[in-house]
Amino acid sequence: MVMVGEDIPRKLSSVTKFDCYPGVDESDDEDDEMDVMGQSFDIHSDIDFGIHRQRSTTAQRLEKMDQDRKKTNRIKHIKWEWNPVVLTDDERAGLFERKNFRQTEKDICLKKHSLLSDQLEKCPNLPQNPFAEYAKYDGNAQIGVPTRKYGIFLTMLEPDERNYPMHVIVLAQAKVQDLIGLICWKCSLKYGQHKLKDSVDHYGLYIAEDDGDVDCDFPCLDPRETVGKFGFNYLALVECLKKEEDSKSLEREETELVLSQESWLKPKLQQQENDDLVRMQGHMIAMEAPLYQSYRVYIINRVRAKTEIHLGISGEKVEIDPVIQQKVSAKFWNRQKAVSYDMDSIAACDLTDTKSSSRSTFRLVYHHSGGSSEQAESLQHHTDLASYKHHDFEADHRTAEEIVQKINHILELRSSVRRREYLALRERKSHRKRSFHLGPR
Amino acid sequence: MYLFDTCQNIFLNAGYQHIRMYDLTSSNPNPVINYEGVSKNVTGVGFQEDGKWMYTGGEDCSARIWDLRSRNLQCQRIFQVSAPVNCVCLHPNQAELVVGDQSGVIHLWDLKTDHNEQLIPEAEASIQDIAVDPEGSYMAAVSNRGHCYIWSLTGGVGEEPIKLNPKLKIVAHKRYALKCKFSPDSTLLVTTSADQTARIWKTSDFTLLQELRHEAQRWVWDAAFSADSQYILTASSDGVARLWNVETGAVEREYNGHQKAVTSLAFRDEIIRE
């Protein structure tokens, strides 16, 4: 339909860029009138009636009827008349005169330019509003469909813009996610798209006070829930810093993917990282070495018999405790007494044999002194290797390695006299007689 | 069924048993005038160009003229046919009304003399819509079988009666045709259909110029040209109204917001320079 008679261009120019729907806000005042069908009479929101005392359903119904009557009174009703005045021929000729429509024929040949084309040319590449699909959840123009009205505080706006809530009417059957989309749609029309992220996933709806205080004690409304389930008057749209759990795991997957891609692209970098990791792990073991730890291993006695013992290692001492064994056989073989060696008397600990059957043996060398009183004396003696004795143990590979590593870390940390002496002695021995080998390796 | 009035800032909405008139200059969401008397669906509505009267067509098997001017309803007229009226179209001479009905009859009603004549382009088909181009050179009618009939028109000025000469039958669509409209410059004709397309035909030889198809588009219920005939708007069952560039056939804009099918549209545009 082509219209003439009004200066639309002038009107349009006075309309600001984002005032796409003038009149939407103004009509809010008449909402309670429009909601006649939408809301039942006995349910009403507090904001509408808060200042009045509660009235009976009948009184409210009467008021609604009164409003309806007033509304109908304003409408002019024209009923079809079957017997109108018979027109005279002159009147009829005047009313139904044949116009000469061919007069304007020549004008039509010219190339014309319409207001629509003009507007389109001024804005050729309108950015796609990602929230356009949510416009359909707007309850403003719906009749006979249950709707919910909310005051929404937009926390991402400038402080002076977010003093007042934006009123949003949404279809009651819409999901919370749809409501978020609708809010974003309305917000982008009013304040521009640049204030918003491009997806509803970035936002959550929180319960809010009527002054705009966001109630952070409650989690945001579940985006998959139906709007109609909630009865709040005010909500706040908040930009979520942390994403939903599922999106988080997705994100992690993505970073993992990126990492693995990088390692494939840059093996050198990955190698470096692995080295660092190994080094760091070594540090950790060294730091934890003085902490007490007990291992269950076998001690090998002189007749090559194995007895299960607890080997307790701490920064201070090494303890050998027999595992309590029952039965008769234990009487013969369980000769192992509980002994404890001060860490200062430990000279060395090395792997001696790595069997193929996943078992390893290791030797613990300690300084043997007759008694604590002799200790000082023996220190001065600088005696030969004979004063050093050892225990042999057997354990599975990993345990053996761990124990050896742990003890060596401790020894390194302490650097006791006995150890230095033992190492020096051993070195001297190996110089003197190459083939002689007392200590392990 | 919607319509903008040319000179009175009035918007019309016609539907079941009602024709409601809204004042566009106010923010009043309620109609200012309610016309009563059509017992069934109102299927067509339009204004005489000076706003003297309004015409309607309804499923109550009648076309009516409503006086818009004053309190005394001087020129109420009624034209009754034997089948529900699907469409009404006013000839640009403002004195003859073309009425299409469900039984497939096209009635040409001379408002001044009450003389009328009938055409039946296709037996047992329903006439869905009729259009006459602004120059008064052609009349087009579409049927529920997707056919489009073209007549060339002569006369209609002064005392000379309108003569209809059958010109062409186009198999425009595979399914229901729903609307047909000429562009303001009379060079184009658009037909819309249940086959999810709208098609633009050149009136010079009635060959296809453009097919307006979109993957999301469903039944195309209505269409309207821009004042310069460069763009076209369509209304579809997918709840979206689309603005198309006639020359390229590309969608320029999409208008979202309807929950359900968009079945009718009225577009107001104007020429700003020539």
Interface residues (C-beta under 8 A of the other chain):
Chain A: M1 V2 M3 V4 G5 E6 I8 P9 G23 E26 S27 E30 M34 K71 R74 I75 K76 H77 I78 K79 W80 E81 P84 V85 L87 E91 R92 A93 L95 F96 E97 R98 K99 N100 F101 R102 E105 D107 I108 L110 K111 K112 H113 S114 L115 L116 S117 D118 L120 L126 A132 E133 A135 K136 Y137 D138 A141 Q142 V145 L171
Chain B: L3 F4 D5 T6 C7 Q8 N9 S27 P29 N30 P31 V32 I33 N34 Y35 E36 G37 V38 E49 K52 W53 R64 W66 D67 N72 L73 Q74 C75 Q76 P92 N93 Q94 A95 L111 K112 P134 E135 G136 G156 V157 G158 P184 D185 S186 A224 S226 A227 D228 S229 Q230 Y231 G239 E252 R253 E254 N256 G257 H258 Q259 A266 F267 R268 D269 E270 I271 I272 R273 E274
